[in-house]
Amino acid sequence: MRIDSIGVRIPTKKVTNDDILTWLEEHNIEIPSILLKTYQRIVKGLLKMAGSEVRFIRDPGKNEKARQFIFGAISDALEKASLSKNDVDLLIYCGVGKGFLEPANAYFYAQQMGMSCSCFDIVDACMSWIRALEISYEFFKSGRYRHIMIVNGEFNSHHGFPDNFKIRNLRQVEYTFPTYTIGEAASATLLSDSPQEWKFAFKSLPELADLCTIPLDGYEDFVAPSGRLGRNGLNNFVSYGREMFDAAKRYLVPLVKQLVGDLDDPDIYFPHAASDAAYLSASRDMRLPIDKMFAKVFPSYGNLVSASIPVAMHMALGEGRLKRDNKVVFCPASAGMVYSAVSFAY
């Protein structure tokens, strides 16, 4: 399998850390000042510790819609690969951001782009893009398709706004802080059949499934109650970030070592951009080659969910950090919990 091209589109409304603190103030005019100021101070410190600087979301003043960025990313990927919409045999839509529970969102993007191809969705939180890559790889090995496009539209700022900005107590920052780091983006990745071999490794920890969730109406009818579920209400983001990173430190690095062997051999590593500081700290502690860890997405765009790695590759290509034939390793962690290590030659 070969990555032919990556199309990316980012919305235009820039949100700084100061904007986050301002929004907290605007949505809490009724609470005691000492509670607001203390909560703001904690959030400000955590943003600095995580390495957060800015993120971009849709600008309502410009009537920005998720679809325009998704279509733009698709067109960008096709143009870069010198392919037409008719060359795409399979369209996979992946990630958290979506407009429909049914049918698969991929059908709508194929319809509106005028594509006639097979379609389905992949849902596995921030790991969705990696899962779509693995499935595509297996399809190519079977000879079923020649060109596959993976699309995501991670436009998720509404899963917690404004509810997660309303302060009830100081403890809620424990499972609400990651909301304040979310950015938005669309990406489209074009893949082609190729003799190039890839290696995939995964480690799932379903016992940690309730660490990071967005519950739907009626979720209690499907799973047993948990003190962690629904803490911020229906359709709102809940994430115990510190516990997630502690688990990633225990399980992700050994997985990478198992797959890669010689950690100095790859030319570049791409983590999931949930916190560049956490990944760099873990790399330092576990003796991963920190100079090869591409951790620029989070400070520039925030947590882009399943679009994090394709946006990182797009950035690295633009900077000349990623070139053809480079040895690449993906090493994301995701809600689930699940960790993966993927190696290939770009």
ZADO-1210 file (C-alpha; in nm, 4 decimals, padded with zeros to 6 digits):
<atoms>
<atom x="00.0000" y="00.0000" z="00.0000" code="MET" pos="1"/>
<atom x="00.1159" y="00.3513" z="-00.0805" code="ARG" pos="2"/>
<atom x="-00.0047" y="00.6895" z="00.0465" code="ILE" pos="3"/>
<atom x="-00.0431" y="00.8927" z="-00.2726" code="ASP" pos="4"/>
<atom x="-00.1605" y="01.2199" z="-00.1221" code="SER" pos="5"/>
<atom x="-00.3137" y="01.3896" z="00.1794" code="ILE" pos="6"/>
<atom x="-00.5600" y="01.6756" z="00.1512" code="GLY" pos="7"/>
<atom x="-00.6210" y="01.8975" z="00.4545" code="VAL" pos="8"/>
<atom x="-00.8550" y="02.1846" z="00.5309" code="ARG" pos="9"/>
<atom x="-00.8621" y="02.3884" z="00.8542" code="ILE" pos="10"/>
<atom x="-01.1412" y="02.6297" z="00.9552" code="PRO" pos="11"/>
<atom x="-01.0511" y="02.9942" z="01.0149" code="THR" pos="12"/>
<atom x="-01.1675" y="03.0983" z="01.3636" code="LYS" pos="13"/>
<atom x="-00.8523" y="03.1104" z="01.5771" code="LYS" pos="14"/>
<atom x="-00.9059" y="03.0299" z="01.9457" code="VAL" pos="15"/>
<atom x="-00.6228" y="03.1124" z="02.1859" code="THR" pos="16"/>
<atom x="-00.5774" y="02.9977" z="02.5435" code="ASN" pos="17"/>
<atom x="-00.6874" y="03.3450" z="02.6532" code="ASP" pos="18"/>
<atom x="-01.0083" y="03.2964" z="02.4550" code="ASP" pos="19"/>
<atom x="-01.0753" y="02.9751" z="02.6483" code="ILE" pos="20"/>
<atom x="-01.0342" y="03.1628" z="02.9782" code="LEU" pos="21"/>
<atom x="-01.2634" y="03.4403" z="02.8520" code="THR" pos="22"/>
<atom x="-01.5320" y="03.1890" z="02.7531" code="TRP" pos="23"/>
<atom x="-01.5121" y="03.0386" z="03.1009" code="LEU" pos="24"/>
<atom x="-01.5772" y="03.3838" z="03.2455" code="GLU" pos="25"/>
<atom x="-01.8635" y="03.4599" z="03.0046" code="GLU" pos="26"/>
<atom x="-02.0466" y="03.1377" z="03.0905" code="HIS" pos="27"/>
<atom x="-02.0094" y="03.1668" z="03.4674" code="ASN" pos="28"/>
<atom x="-02.1282" y="03.5143" z="03.5635" code="ILE" pos="29"/>
<atom x="-02.3495" y="03.3709" z="03.8402" code="GLU" pos="30"/>
<atom x="-02.0871" y="03.1723" z="04.0350" code="ILE" pos="31"/>
<atom x="-01.8620" y="03.3067" z="04.3144" code="PRO" pos="32"/>
<atom x="-01.5623" y="03.4967" z="04.1781" code="SER" pos="33"/>
<atom x="-01.3151" y="03.2898" z="04.3805" code="ILE" pos="34"/>
<atom x="-01.4429" y="02.9668" z="04.2214" code="LEU" pos="35"/>
<atom x="-01.4175" y="03.1138" z="03.8704" code="LEU" pos="36"/>
<atom x="-01.0679" y="03.2557" z="03.9230" code="LYS" pos="37"/>
<atom x="-00.9408" y="02.9324" z="04.0795" code="THR" pos="38"/>
<atom x="-01.0841" y="02.7221" z="03.7947" code="TYR" pos="39"/>
<atom x="-00.9349" y="02.9583" z="03.5359" code="GLN" pos="40"/>
<atom x="-00.5949" y="02.9401" z="03.7068" code="ARG" pos="41"/>
<atom x="-00.6022" y="02.5595" z="03.7020" code="ILE" pos="42"/>
<atom x="-00.7041" y="02.5487" z="03.3348" code="VAL" pos="43"/>
<atom x="-00.4389" y="02.8055" z="03.2398" code="LYS" pos="44"/>
<atom x="-00.1699" y="02.5975" z="03.4123" code="GLY" pos="45"/>
<atom x="-00.2856" y="02.2751" z="03.2490" code="LEU" pos="46"/>
<atom x="-00.2923" y="02.4356" z="02.9027" code="LEU" pos="47"/>
<atom x="00.0655" y="02.5527" z="02.9510" code="LYS" pos="48"/>
<atom x="00.1737" y="02.2130" z="03.0841" code="MET" pos="49"/>
<atom x="00.0126" y="02.0317" z="02.7901" code="ALA" pos="50"/>
<atom x="00.1797" y="02.2596" z="02.5349" code="GLY" pos="51"/>
<atom x="-00.1495" y="02.4032" z="02.4094" code="SER" pos="52"/>
<atom x="-00.1322" y="02.7378" z="02.2280" code="GLU" pos="53"/>
<atom x="-00.4086" y="02.7760" z="01.9676" code="VAL" pos="54"/>
<atom x="-00.6788" y="02.5766" z="01.7932" code="ARG" pos="55"/>
<atom x="-00.9098" y="02.6573" z="01.4997" code="PHE" pos="56"/>
<atom x="-01.2858" y="02.6045" z="01.4773" code="ILE" pos="57"/>
<atom x="-01.5615" y="02.6994" z="01.2311" code="ARG" pos="58"/>
<atom x="-01.6353" y="03.0717" z="01.2207" code="ASP" pos="59"/>
<atom x="-02.0140" y="03.1252" z="01.2449" code="PRO" pos="60"/>
<atom x="-01.9635" y="03.4840" z="01.1345" code="GLY" pos="61"/>
<atom x="-01.8409" y="03.3516" z="00.8002" code="LYS" pos="62"/>
<atom x="-02.1103" y="03.0820" z="00.7930" code="ASN" pos="63"/>
<atom x="-01.8418" y="02.8126" z="00.7816" code="GLU" pos="64"/>
<atom x="-01.9780" y="02.4582" z="00.7553" code="LYS" pos="65"/>
<atom x="-01.7977" y="02.1300" z="00.8099" code="ALA" pos="66"/>
<atom x="-01.8959" y="02.0096" z="00.4652" code="ARG" pos="67"/>
<atom x="-01.7039" y="02.2804" z="00.2799" code="GLN" pos="68"/>
<atom x="-01.3799" y="02.1748" z="00.4481" code="PHE" pos="69"/>
<atom x="-01.4470" y="01.8043" z="00.3928" code="ILE" pos="70"/>
<atom x="-01.5158" y="01.8607" z="00.0222" code="PHE" pos="71"/>
<atom x="-01.2066" y="02.0805" z="00.0006" code="GLY" pos="72"/>
<atom x="-00.9840" y="01.8117" z="00.1533" code="ALA" pos="73"/>
<atom x="-01.1226" y="01.5499" z="-00.0869" code="ILE" pos="74"/>
<atom x="-01.0613" y="01.7721" z="-00.3905" code="SER" pos="75"/>
<atom x="-00.7135" y="01.8605" z="-00.2648" code="ASP" pos="76"/>
<atom x="-00.6155" y="01.4928" z="-00.2272" code="ALA" pos="77"/>
<atom x="-00.7459" y="01.4056" z="-00.5740" code="LEU" pos="78"/>
<atom x="-00.5600" y="01.6944" z="-00.7354" code="GLU" pos="79"/>
<atom x="-00.2312" y="01.6146" z="-00.5598" code="LYS" pos="80"/>
<atom x="-00.2534" y="01.2494" z="-00.6696" code="ALA" pos="81"/>
<atom x="-00.3520" y="01.3444" z="-01.0270" code="SER" pos="82"/>
<atom x="-00.6576" y="01.1223" z="-00.9954" code="LEU" pos="83"/>
<atom x="-01.0238" y="01.1855" z="-01.0673" code="SER" pos="84"/>
<atom x="-01.3273" y="01.1061" z="-00.8542" code="LYS" pos="85"/>
<atom x="-01.3978" y="00.8118" z="-01.0848" code="ASN" pos="86"/>
<atom x="-01.0647" y="00.6506" z="-00.9878" code="ASP" pos="87"/>
<atom x="-01.1769" y="00.6012" z="-00.6250" code="VAL" pos="88"/>
<atom x="-01.3019" y="00.2435" z="-00.5710" code="ASP" pos="89"/>
<atom x="-01.3796" y="00.2736" z="-00.1994" code="LEU" pos="90"/>
<atom x="-01.4557" y="00.5717" z="00.0254" code="LEU" pos="91"/>
<atom x="-01.4112" y="00.5211" z="00.4004" code="ILE" pos="92"/>
<atom x="-01.5334" y="00.7926" z="00.6367" code="TYR" pos="93"/>
<atom x="-01.3797" y="00.7722" z="00.9826" code="CYS" pos="94"/>
<atom x="-01.3660" y="00.9466" z="01.3162" code="GLY" pos="95"/>
<atom x="-01.5884" y="01.1105" z="01.5756" code="VAL" pos="96"/>
<atom x="-01.7273" y="01.4019" z="01.3735" code="GLY" pos="97"/>
<atom x="-02.0352" y="01.3012" z="01.1744" code="LYS" pos="98"/>
<atom x="-02.3772" y="01.4178" z="01.0680" code="GLY" pos="99"/>
<atom x="-02.5613" y="01.0842" z="01.0806" code="PHE" pos="100"/>
<atom x="-02.5903" y="00.7763" z="01.2972" code="LEU" pos="101"/>
<atom x="-02.7222" y="00.6063" z="00.9845" code="GLU" pos="102"/>
<atom x="-02.6501" y="00.5437" z="00.7076" code="PRO" pos="103"/>
<atom x="-02.2724" y="00.5571" z="00.6798" code="ALA" pos="104"/>
<atom x="-02.1609" y="00.9175" z="00.6337" code="ASN" pos="105"/>
<atom x="-01.9334" y="00.8024" z="00.3504" code="ALA" pos="106"/>
<atom x="-02.2384" y="00.7617" z="00.1257" code="TYR" pos="107"/>
<atom x="-02.3258" y="01.1292" z="00.1515" code="PHE" pos="108"/>
<atom x="-01.9760" y="01.2493" z="00.0639" code="TYR" pos="109"/>
<atom x="-01.9578" y="01.0102" z="-00.2294" code="ALA" pos="110"/>
<atom x="-02.3012" y="01.1315" z="-00.3411" code="GLN" pos="111"/>
<atom x="-02.2171" y="01.4994" z="-00.3185" code="GLN" pos="112"/>
<atom x="-01.8768" y="01.4537" z="-00.4843" code="MET" pos="113"/>
<atom x="-02.0378" y="01.2556" z="-00.7678" code="GLY" pos="114"/>
<atom x="-01.8483" y="00.9361" z="-00.6875" code="MET" pos="115"/>
<atom x="-01.9747" y="00.5871" z="-00.7731" code="SER" pos="116"/>
<atom x="-01.7868" y="00.3616" z="-00.5322" code="CYS" pos="117"/>
<atom x="-01.8224" y="00.1343" z="-00.2325" code="SER" pos="118"/>
<atom x="-01.8707" y="00.3173" z="00.0979" code="CYS" pos="119"/>
<atom x="-01.8651" y="00.2558" z="00.4720" code="PHE" pos="120"/>
<atom x="-01.7669" y="00.4231" z="00.8002" code="ASP" pos="121"/>
<atom x="-01.5115" y="00.3340" z="01.0671" code="ILE" pos="122"/>
<atom x="-01.5718" y="00.4371" z="01.4294" code="VAL" pos="123"/>
<atom x="-01.2878" y="00.4026" z="01.6806" code="ASP" pos="124"/>
<atom x="-01.2368" y="00.7513" z="01.8247" code="ALA" pos="125"/>
<atom x="-00.8871" y="00.8921" z="01.7579" code="CYS" pos="126"/>
<atom x="-00.7740" y="00.5520" z="01.6264" code="MET" pos="127"/>
<atom x="-01.0269" y="00.5558" z="01.3415" code="SER" pos="128"/>
<atom x="-00.7844" y="00.6731" z="01.0720" code="TRP" pos="129"/>
<atom x="-00.5309" y="00.4035" z="01.1687" code="ILE" pos="130"/>
<atom x="-00.8029" y="00.1351" z="01.1661" code="ARG" pos="131"/>
<atom x="-00.9100" y="00.2535" z="00.8208" code="ALA" pos="132"/>
<atom x="-00.5498" y="00.2236" z="00.7027" code="LEU" pos="133"/>
<atom x="-00.5245" y="-00.1348" z="00.8287" code="GLU" pos="134"/>
<atom x="-00.8509" y="-00.2357" z="00.6615" code="ILE" pos="135"/>
<atom x="-00.7409" y="-00.0684" z="00.3379" code="SER" pos="136"/>
<atom x="-00.4105" y="-00.2557" z="00.3535" code="TYR" pos="137"/>
<atom x="-00.5894" y="-00.5883" z="00.3818" code="GLU" pos="138"/>
<atom x="-00.8175" y="-00.4958" z="00.0906" code="PHE" pos="139"/>
<atom x="-00.5155" y="-00.4149" z="-00.1254" code="PHE" pos="140"/>
<atom x="-00.3520" y="-00.7448" z="-00.0332" code="LYS" pos="141"/>
<atom x="-00.6629" y="-00.9257" z="-00.1549" code="SER" pos="142"/>
<atom x="-00.6545" y="-00.7347" z="-00.4843" code="GLY" pos="143"/>
<atom x="-01.0056" y="-00.6027" z="-00.4310" code="ARG" pos="144"/>
<atom x="-00.9407" y="-00.2313" z="-00.4916" code="TYR" pos="145"/>
<atom x="-00.6872" y="-00.0105" z="-00.6707" code="ARG" pos="146"/>
<atom x="-00.7566" y="00.3269" z="-00.5054" code="HIS" pos="147"/>
<atom x="-00.9085" y="00.3928" z="-00.1623" code="ILE" pos="148"/>
<atom x="-00.9839" y="00.7295" z="-00.0037" code="MET" pos="149"/>
<atom x="-01.0056" y="00.7777" z="00.3746" code="ILE" pos="150"/>
<atom x="-01.1927" y="01.0914" z="00.4807" code="VAL" pos="151"/>
<atom x="-01.2611" y="01.2504" z="00.8169" code="ASN" pos="152"/>
<atom x="-01.4309" y="01.5689" z="00.9275" code="GLY" pos="153"/>
<atom x="-01.3371" y="01.6205" z="01.2899" code="GLU" pos="154"/>
<atom x="-01.5680" y="01.9113" z="01.3700" code="PHE" pos="155"/>
<atom x="-01.6482" y="01.8403" z="01.7326" code="ASN" pos="156"/>
<atom x="-01.6328" y="02.1684" z="01.9252" code="SER" pos="157"/>
<atom x="-02.0094" y="02.1436" z="01.9894" code="HIS" pos="158"/>
<atom x="-01.9579" y="01.8290" z="02.2008" code="HIS" pos="159"/>
<atom x="-01.9034" y="02.0340" z="02.5142" code="GLY" pos="160"/>
<atom x="-01.9838" y="02.3917" z="02.4216" code="PHE" pos="161"/>
<atom x="-02.1171" y="02.5690" z="02.6141" code="PRO" pos="162"/>
<atom x="-02.1993" y="02.3008" z="02.8754" code="ASP" pos="163"/>
<atom x="-01.8380" y="02.2062" z="02.9538" code="ASN" pos="164"/>
<atom x="-01.7584" y="02.5736" z="03.0098" code="PHE" pos="165"/>
<atom x="-02.0125" y="02.5995" z="03.2925" code="LYS" pos="166"/>
<atom x="-01.8322" y="02.5495" z="03.6217" code="ILE" pos="167"/>
<atom x="-02.0059" y="02.3395" z="03.8848" code="ARG" pos="168"/>
<atom x="-01.7052" y="02.2567" z="04.1023" code="ASN" pos="169"/>
<atom x="-01.3258" y="02.2353" z="04.0800" code="LEU" pos="170"/>
<atom x="-01.3255" y="01.8563" z="04.0505" code="ARG" pos="171"/>
<atom x="-01.4853" y="01.8689" z="03.7061" code="GLN" pos="172"/>
<atom x="-01.1591" y="01.9911" z="03.5526" code="VAL" pos="173"/>
<atom x="-01.0304" y="01.6351" z="03.6046" code="GLU" pos="174"/>
<atom x="-01.2598" y="01.5038" z="03.3310" code="TYR" pos="175"/>
<atom x="-01.3432" y="01.8249" z="03.1417" code="THR" pos="176"/>
<atom x="-01.0058" y="01.9897" z="03.0707" code="PHE" pos="177"/>
<atom x="-00.9424" y="01.8060" z="02.7371" code="PRO" pos="178"/>
<atom x="-01.2505" y="01.9840" z="02.5965" code="THR" pos="179"/>
<atom x="-01.0524" y="02.3087" z="02.6049" code="TYR" pos="180"/>
<atom x="-00.7836" y="02.1683" z="02.3731" code="THR" pos="181"/>
<atom x="-01.0085" y="02.0475" z="02.0881" code="ILE" pos="182"/>
<atom x="-00.9506" y="02.1893" z="01.7388" code="GLY" pos="183"/>
<atom x="-01.1236" y="02.1137" z="01.4107" code="GLU" pos="184"/>
<atom x="-00.9992" y="01.9858" z="01.0740" code="ALA" pos="185"/>
<atom x="-01.0855" y="01.7748" z="00.7702" code="ALA" pos="186"/>
<atom x="-00.8499" y="01.5385" z="00.5929" code="SER" pos="187"/>
<atom x="-00.8607" y="01.3083" z="00.2917" code="ALA" pos="188"/>
<atom x="-00.5973" y="01.0401" z="00.2362" code="THR" pos="189"/>
<atom x="-00.5616" y="00.8727" z="-00.1025" code="LEU" pos="190"/>
<atom x="-00.4160" y="00.5225" z="-00.1027" code="LEU" pos="191"/>
<atom x="-00.3097" y="00.3015" z="-00.3936" code="SER" pos="192"/>
<atom x="-00.2248" y="-00.0620" z="-00.4407" code="ASP" pos="193"/>
<atom x="00.1513" y="-00.1111" z="-00.4034" code="SER" pos="194"/>
<atom x="00.4004" y="-00.3882" z="-00.3145" code="PRO" pos="195"/>
<atom x="00.5123" y="-00.1754" z="-00.0172" code="GLN" pos="196"/>
<atom x="00.4597" y="-00.3736" z="00.3058" code="GLU" pos="197"/>
<atom x="00.3209" y="-00.2236" z="00.6254" code="TRP" pos="198"/>
<atom x="00.3280" y="-00.3572" z="00.9824" code="LYS" pos="199"/>
<atom x="00.0462" y="-00.2970" z="01.2312" code="PHE" pos="200"/>
<atom x="00.0337" y="-00.3696" z="01.6048" code="ALA" pos="201"/>
<atom x="-00.2486" y="-00.2906" z="01.8479" code="PHE" pos="202"/>
<atom x="-00.3035" y="-00.3126" z="02.2219" code="LYS" pos="203"/>
<atom x="-00.6632" y="-00.2740" z="02.3427" code="SER" pos="204"/>
<atom x="-00.7624" y="-00.2176" z="02.7059" code="LEU" pos="205"/>
<atom x="-01.1439" y="-00.2304" z="02.7159" code="PRO" pos="206"/>
<atom x="-01.1316" y="-00.2132" z="03.0960" code="GLU" pos="207"/>
<atom x="-01.0477" y="00.1569" z="03.0461" code="LEU" pos="208"/>
<atom x="-01.3343" y="00.2227" z="02.8028" code="ALA" pos="209"/>
<atom x="-01.5044" y="00.4778" z="03.0299" code="ASP" pos="210"/>
<atom x="-01.2024" y="00.7105" z="03.0503" code="LEU" pos="211"/>
<atom x="-01.3012" y="00.9046" z="02.7388" code="CYS" pos="212"/>
<atom x="-01.6596" y="00.9169" z="02.6102" code="THR" pos="213"/>
<atom x="-01.9355" y="01.1142" z="02.4381" code="ILE" pos="214"/>
<atom x="-02.2587" y="00.9440" z="02.5510" code="PRO" pos="215"/>
<atom x="-02.5741" y="00.9373" z="02.3387" code="LEU" pos="216"/>
<atom x="-02.9337" y="00.9590" z="02.4549" code="ASP" pos="217"/>
<atom x="-03.0290" y="00.6235" z="02.6051" code="GLY" pos="218"/>
<atom x="-02.6724" y="00.5023" z="02.6597" code="TYR" pos="219"/>
<atom x="-02.7728" y="00.3697" z="03.0040" code="GLU" pos="220"/>
<atom x="-02.9884" y="00.1095" z="02.8300" code="ASP" pos="221"/>
<atom x="-02.6842" y="-00.0341" z="02.6501" code="PHE" pos="222"/>
<atom x="-02.4112" y="-00.0429" z="02.9177" code="VAL" pos="223"/>
<atom x="-02.3928" y="-00.0816" z="03.2947" code="ALA" pos="224"/>
<atom x="-02.3737" y="00.2438" z="03.4932" code="PRO" pos="225"/>
<atom x="-02.0325" y="00.3912" z="03.5660" code="SER" pos="226"/>
<atom x="-01.9382" y="00.6896" z="03.7783" code="GLY" pos="227"/>
<atom x="-01.7380" y="00.8236" z="03.4858" code="ARG" pos="228"/>
<atom x="-02.0077" y="00.8093" z="03.2186" code="LEU" pos="229"/>
<atom x="-02.2226" y="01.1123" z="03.1393" code="GLY" pos="230"/>
<atom x="-02.0491" y="01.3432" z="03.3860" code="ARG" pos="231"/>
<atom x="-02.0979" y="01.6401" z="03.1516" code="ASN" pos="232"/>
<atom x="-02.4379" y="01.5388" z="03.0117" code="GLY" pos="233"/>
<atom x="-02.5507" y="01.3792" z="02.6873" code="LEU" pos="234"/>
<atom x="-02.3480" y="01.4450" z="02.3705" code="ASN" pos="235"/>
<atom x="-02.0781" y="01.6202" z="02.5735" code="ASN" pos="236"/>
<atom x="-01.7130" y="01.5236" z="02.5930" code="PHE" pos="237"/>
<atom x="-01.5827" y="01.3524" z="02.9084" code="VAL" pos="238"/>
<atom x="-01.2128" y="01.2684" z="02.9215" code="SER" pos="239"/>
<atom x="-00.9889" y="01.1720" z="03.2118" code="TYR" pos="240"/>
<atom x="-00.6774" y="01.2965" z="03.0372" code="GLY" pos="241"/>
<atom x="-00.4196" y="01.2340" z="03.3078" code="ARG" pos="242"/>
<atom x="-00.5217" y="00.8720" z="03.3548" code="GLU" pos="243"/>
<atom x="-00.5206" y="00.8185" z="02.9789" code="MET" pos="244"/>
<atom x="-00.1641" y="00.9460" z="02.9430" code="PHE" pos="245"/>
<atom x="-00.0475" y="00.7437" z="03.2428" code="ASP" pos="246"/>
<atom x="-00.1845" y="00.4304" z="03.0753" code="ALA" pos="247"/>
<atom x="-00.0297" y="00.5262" z="02.7413" code="ALA" pos="248"/>
<atom x="00.3106" y="00.5574" z="02.9047" code="LYS" pos="249"/>
<atom x="00.2784" y="00.2025" z="03.0382" code="ARG" pos="250"/>
<atom x="00.1538" y="00.0342" z="02.7221" code="TYR" pos="251"/>
<atom x="00.2326" y="00.2404" z="02.4110" code="LEU" pos="252"/>
<atom x="00.6114" y="00.2586" z="02.4243" code="VAL" pos="253"/>
<atom x="00.6569" y="-00.1189" z="02.4771" code="PRO" pos="254"/>
<atom x="00.4273" y="-00.1730" z="02.1766" code="LEU" pos="255"/>
<atom x="00.6435" y="00.0555" z="01.9617" code="VAL" pos="256"/>
<atom x="00.9601" y="-00.1184" z="02.0770" code="LYS" pos="257"/>
<atom x="00.8083" y="-00.4577" z="01.9990" code="GLN" pos="258"/>
<atom x="00.7179" y="-00.3552" z="01.6435" code="LEU" pos="259"/>
<atom x="01.0190" y="-00.1418" z="01.5510" code="VAL" pos="260"/>
<atom x="01.3087" y="-00.3147" z="01.7237" code="GLY" pos="261"/>
<atom x="01.5810" y="-00.0548" z="01.6649" code="ASP" pos="262"/>
<atom x="01.4165" y="00.2705" z="01.7772" code="LEU" pos="263"/>
<atom x="01.6795" y="00.4808" z="01.5989" code="ASP" pos="264"/>
<atom x="01.6073" y="00.3210" z="01.2609" code="ASP" pos="265"/>
<atom x="01.2871" y="00.5111" z="01.1647" code="PRO" pos="266"/>
<atom x="01.3294" y="00.8583" z="01.0172" code="ASP" pos="267"/>
<atom x="01.0202" y="01.0085" z="01.1800" code="ILE" pos="268"/>
<atom x="00.7528" y="00.9238" z="01.4383" code="TYR" pos="269"/>
<atom x="00.3957" y="01.0572" z="01.4327" code="PHE" pos="270"/>
<atom x="00.2018" y="01.0413" z="01.7626" code="PRO" pos="271"/>
<atom x="-00.1603" y="01.1379" z="01.8164" code="HIS" pos="272"/>
<atom x="-00.1720" y="01.5097" z="01.8918" code="ALA" pos="273"/>
<atom x="-00.3495" y="01.5101" z="02.2269" code="ALA" pos="274"/>
<atom x="-00.0553" y="01.6780" z="02.4038" code="SER" pos="275"/>
<atom x="00.2879" y="01.7300" z="02.2557" code="ASP" pos="276"/>
<atom x="00.4378" y="01.7812" z="02.6013" code="ALA" pos="277"/>
<atom x="00.3085" y="01.4447" z="02.7254" code="ALA" pos="278"/>
<atom x="00.4428" y="01.2579" z="02.4226" code="TYR" pos="279"/>
<atom x="00.7792" y="01.4320" z="02.4379" code="LEU" pos="280"/>
<atom x="00.8053" y="01.3642" z="02.8104" code="SER" pos="281"/>
<atom x="00.7194" y="00.9956" z="02.7600" code="ALA" pos="282"/>
<atom x="00.9696" y="00.9751" z="02.4738" code="SER" pos="283"/>
<atom x="01.2400" y="01.1192" z="02.6946" code="ARG" pos="284"/>
<atom x="01.1604" y="00.8879" z="02.9852" code="ASP" pos="285"/>
<atom x="01.1357" y="00.5755" z="02.7692" code="MET" pos="286"/>
<atom x="01.4368" y="00.6663" z="02.5524" code="ARG" pos="287"/>
<atom x="01.2563" y="00.7075" z="02.2249" code="LEU" pos="288"/>
<atom x="01.4443" y="00.9330" z="01.9779" code="PRO" pos="289"/>
<atom x="01.2840" y="01.2630" z="02.0766" code="ILE" pos="290"/>
<atom x="01.4415" y="01.4502" z="01.7842" code="ASP" pos="291"/>
<atom x="01.2443" y="01.2248" z="01.5461" code="LYS" pos="292"/>
<atom x="00.9078" y="01.2739" z="01.7184" code="MET" pos="293"/>
<atom x="00.6928" y="01.5114" z="01.5110" code="PHE" pos="294"/>
<atom x="00.4914" y="01.6926" z="01.7785" code="ALA" pos="295"/>
<atom x="00.3882" y="02.0186" z="01.6131" code="LYS" pos="296"/>
<atom x="00.0179" y="01.9650" z="01.5533" code="VAL" pos="297"/>
<atom x="-00.1123" y="02.0143" z="01.9078" code="PHE" pos="298"/>
<atom x="00.0373" y="02.3602" z="01.9735" code="PRO" pos="299"/>
<atom x="-00.0639" y="02.4778" z="01.6256" code="SER" pos="300"/>
<atom x="-00.4102" y="02.3228" z="01.5899" code="TYR" pos="301"/>
<atom x="-00.5073" y="02.1528" z="01.9157" code="GLY" pos="302"/>
<atom x="-00.6362" y="01.7964" z="01.9481" code="ASN" pos="303"/>
<atom x="-00.7687" y="01.7070" z="01.6015" code="LEU" pos="304"/>
<atom x="-00.8955" y="01.3617" z="01.6993" code="VAL" pos="305"/>
<atom x="-00.8583" y="01.1152" z="01.4074" code="SER" pos="306"/>
<atom x="-00.7313" y="01.3936" z="01.1786" code="ALA" pos="307"/>
<atom x="-00.4219" y="01.4477" z="01.3951" code="SER" pos="308"/>
<atom x="-00.1784" y="01.2216" z="01.2092" code="ILE" pos="309"/>
<atom x="-00.2837" y="01.3081" z="00.8523" code="PRO" pos="310"/>
<atom x="-00.2528" y="01.6786" z="00.9425" code="VAL" pos="311"/>
<atom x="00.0885" y="01.6074" z="01.0979" code="ALA" pos="312"/>
<atom x="00.2030" y="01.4350" z="00.7780" code="MET" pos="313"/>
<atom x="00.0706" y="01.7277" z="00.5743" code="HIS" pos="314"/>
<atom x="00.2746" y="01.9657" z="00.7931" code="MET" pos="315"/>
<atom x="00.5869" y="01.7496" z="00.7777" code="ALA" pos="316"/>
<atom x="00.5659" y="01.7272" z="00.3990" code="LEU" pos="317"/>
<atom x="00.5369" y="02.1042" z="00.3771" code="GLY" pos="318"/>
<atom x="00.8420" y="02.1499" z="00.5983" code="GLU" pos="319"/>
<atom x="01.0483" y="01.8890" z="00.4141" code="GLY" pos="320"/>
<atom x="01.0639" y="01.6740" z="00.7284" code="ARG" pos="321"/>
<atom x="00.8856" y="01.3883" z="00.5488" code="LEU" pos="322"/>
<atom x="01.0132" y="01.2636" z="00.2135" code="LYS" pos="323"/>
<atom x="00.9557" y="00.9634" z="-00.0095" code="ARG" pos="324"/>
<atom x="01.1197" y="00.6422" z="00.1135" code="ASP" pos="325"/>
<atom x="01.1463" y="00.7749" z="00.4711" code="ASN" pos="326"/>
<atom x="01.0885" y="00.5079" z="00.7352" code="LYS" pos="327"/>
<atom x="00.7782" y="00.6159" z="00.9261" code="VAL" pos="328"/>
<atom x="00.6192" y="00.5035" z="01.2533" code="VAL" pos="329"/>
<atom x="00.2715" y="00.6017" z="01.3706" code="PHE" pos="330"/>
<atom x="00.2283" y="00.5689" z="01.7487" code="CYS" pos="331"/>
<atom x="-00.1140" y="00.6999" z="01.8555" code="PRO" pos="332"/>
<atom x="-00.3152" y="00.6345" z="02.1695" code="ALA" pos="333"/>
<atom x="-00.6931" y="00.6584" z="02.1640" code="SER" pos="334"/>
<atom x="-01.0062" y="00.6323" z="02.3704" code="ALA" pos="335"/>
<atom x="-01.1147" y="00.2742" z="02.3984" code="GLY" pos="336"/>
<atom x="-00.8486" y="00.2474" z="02.5312" code="MET" pos="337"/>
<atom x="-00.6350" y="00.1354" z="02.2395" code="VAL" pos="338"/>
<atom x="-00.2753" y="00.1916" z="02.1361" code="TYR" pos="339"/>
<atom x="-00.1125" y="00.1198" z="01.8042" code="SER" pos="340"/>
<atom x="00.2233" y="00.1146" z="01.6321" code="ALA" pos="341"/>
<atom x="00.2443" y="00.1183" z="01.2521" code="VAL" pos="342"/>
<atom x="00.5630" y="00.1073" z="01.0459" code="SER" pos="343"/>
<atom x="00.6113" y="00.1538" z="00.6708" code="PHE" pos="344"/>
<atom x="00.8247" y="00.3320" z="00.4165" code="ALA" pos="345"/>
<atom x="00.6584" y="00.6465" z="00.2855" code="TYR" pos="346"/>
</atoms>
